[in-house]
Every structure is written in C-alpha cells, then in structure tokens.
Amino acid sequence: MGKRKKSSRKPAAATAARRREPLDTAFTCLFCHHDKSVTVRVDRKEGIAQLVCRVCDQRYQSKVNHLTEPVDIYSEWLDAADAAQKEDHGTRRPAASSSRPAPAPPSVGSDDD
C-alpha cells in the first residue's frame, strides 16, 4: 500500500486567507448628500430596522427578518424615495417650458366684422 500524495490535499492557509469583508453600516444621505451620515440599526428581536440621518434627521423604518442586513434597509429606503418622487410628479401638472405666457387659442366662429 502506498501513501497518499500530498498534492491532493488542499493547503489550510488558502481557506483562512479568503475572508469576507463586512458590509457597510453607514451610508450617504439622499437628501443632504453627506457621506456616512446615515446609520441603520437593526433590532431582530423586535423585527424592526430604523434608518436615521445624523445631519438632516431624515428617518425610515422597515420590517426585518433574520436575513436582513443594513444595506438591504438602505436599498429599500432608496426605492421608497424613488417611488414617492414618481408619485409626486404624477399628481403635479407639468411646468411651462418658458417664462413667456402661452398665446391664446384662436376663437372659432367669432363675429368681429
């Protein structure tokens, strides 16, 4: 019986060197544009996550599960802000493209003669 070849074994150092870096917990605010001013606190026991901007005091709250990370809450906040902006633009009437008043439409069938 022969010995096993050493080349068939994987080196132990290769698996230890491949570490996952932790995800960010501080983000850029959508409204005041300050870097790392938005923090996310995840309370898994209560099932709620809170997002707060330290500069402009913008807040967002969402439900969480055991897989939710702070970056997920930030992404939900981005989506909710985009949806609110689209909804707001849908209810407003379009703005005029110039500052000049629009010409009055010609009246049809007027008897000015």
LUMTOR-794124 format. One record per residue (C-alpha): x, y, z; residue number from 1; residue in one letter. Coordinates in pm, whole numbers, plus 50000, padded with zeros to 5 digits. Layout:
REM LUMTOR-794124
MARVEX   east  north     up    k  r
MARVEX      X      Y      Z  NUM  a
...
//
This chain:
REM LUMTOR-794124
MARVEX   east  north     up    k  r
MARVEX  50000  50000  50000    1  m
MARVEX  50125  50339  49909    2  g
MARVEX  50095  50671  50082    3  k
MARVEX  49855  50940  49964    4  r
MARVEX  50003  51213  49759    5  k
MARVEX  50050  51542  49936    6  k
MARVEX  49938  51736  49628    7  s
MARVEX  49584  51604  49667    8  s
MARVEX  49544  51786  49998    9  r
MARVEX  49436  52148  49996   10  k
MARVEX  49651  52389  50191   11  p
MARVEX  49489  52506  50515   12  a
MARVEX  49614  52865  50475   13  a
MARVEX  49422  52923  50149   14  a
MARVEX  49080  52887  50316   15  t
MARVEX  49175  53113  50608   16  a
MARVEX  49306  53387  50377   17  a
MARVEX  48972  53413  50196   18  r
MARVEX  48776  53614  50450   19  r
MARVEX  48458  53800  50372   20  r
MARVEX  48473  54171  50446   21  e
MARVEX  48182  54308  50649   22  p
MARVEX  47916  54514  50472   23  l
MARVEX  47885  54889  50534   24  d
MARVEX  47653  55021  50804   25  t
MARVEX  47697  55395  50730   26  a
MARVEX  47572  55540  50402   27  f
MARVEX  47528  55864  50205   28  t
MARVEX  47205  56056  50263   29  c
MARVEX  46974  56105  49964   30  l
MARVEX  46853  56444  50083   31  f
MARVEX  47156  56624  50233   32  c
MARVEX  47425  56425  50041   33  h
MARVEX  47660  56389  50340   34  h
MARVEX  47885  56083  50329   35  d
MARVEX  47844  55828  50608   36  k
MARVEX  47573  56029  50782   37  s
MARVEX  47301  55765  50754   38  v
MARVEX  47316  55484  51007   39  t
MARVEX  47097  55176  51022   40  v
MARVEX  47003  54998  51343   41  r
MARVEX  46854  54651  51305   42  v
MARVEX  46659  54512  51601   43  d
MARVEX  46598  54149  51513   44  r
MARVEX  46417  54077  51839   45  k
MARVEX  46151  54341  51763   46  e
MARVEX  46168  54277  51386   47  g
MARVEX  46224  54644  51302   48  i
MARVEX  46507  54838  51140   49  a
MARVEX  46549  55214  51173   50  q
MARVEX  46745  55433  50934   51  l
MARVEX  46843  55782  51056   52  v
MARVEX  47048  56064  50903   53  c
MARVEX  47253  56247  51167   54  r
MARVEX  47267  56570  50964   55  v
MARVEX  46916  56630  50828   56  c
MARVEX  46731  56392  51066   57  d
MARVEX  46566  56201  50782   58  q
MARVEX  46411  55875  50910   59  r
MARVEX  46288  55547  50764   60  y
MARVEX  46156  55236  50936   61  q
MARVEX  46103  54888  50796   62  s
MARVEX  46030  54531  50899   63  k
MARVEX  46318  54282  50900   64  v
MARVEX  46378  53910  50910   65  n
MARVEX  46679  53700  51005   66  h
MARVEX  46846  53755  50665   67  l
MARVEX  46811  54135  50651   68  t
MARVEX  47130  54343  50660   69  e
MARVEX  47168  54724  50694   70  p
MARVEX  47245  54759  50322   71  v
MARVEX  46906  54598  50247   72  d
MARVEX  46727  54863  50455   73  i
MARVEX  46921  55139  50276   74  y
MARVEX  46816  54990  49940   75  s
MARVEX  46452  54981  50050   76  e
MARVEX  46481  55347  50150   77  w
MARVEX  46619  55434  49806   78  l
MARVEX  46332  55250  49637   79  d
MARVEX  46071  55412  49863   80  a
MARVEX  46212  55760  49795   81  a
MARVEX  46209  55698  49419   82  d
MARVEX  45851  55570  49433   83  a
MARVEX  45740  55875  49636   84  a
MARVEX  45910  56108  49389   85  q
MARVEX  45743  55940  49090   86  k
MARVEX  45406  55953  49264   87  e
MARVEX  45457  56322  49344   88  d
MARVEX  45544  56405  48982   89  h
MARVEX  45239  56214  48857   90  g
MARVEX  44996  56432  49055   91  t
MARVEX  45154  56767  48960   92  r
MARVEX  45074  56935  48636   93  r
MARVEX  45370  56983  48402   94  p
MARVEX  45559  57311  48432   95  a
MARVEX  45578  57555  48142   96  a
MARVEX  45896  57533  47937   97  s
MARVEX  45943  57910  47907   98  s
MARVEX  45860  58218  48108   99  s
MARVEX  45654  58374  47827  100  r
MARVEX  45278  58336  47854  101  p
MARVEX  45122  58094  47611  102  a
MARVEX  44931  58257  47322  103  p
MARVEX  44556  58244  47347  104  a
MARVEX  44396  57990  47116  105  p
MARVEX  44217  58144  46816  106  p
MARVEX  43846  58169  46869  107  s
MARVEX  43639  57985  46613  108  v
MARVEX  43324  58140  46473  109  g
MARVEX  43359  58485  46621  110  s
MARVEX  43163  58771  46461  111  d
MARVEX  43409  59061  46486  112  d
MARVEX  43330  59200  46133  113  d
//
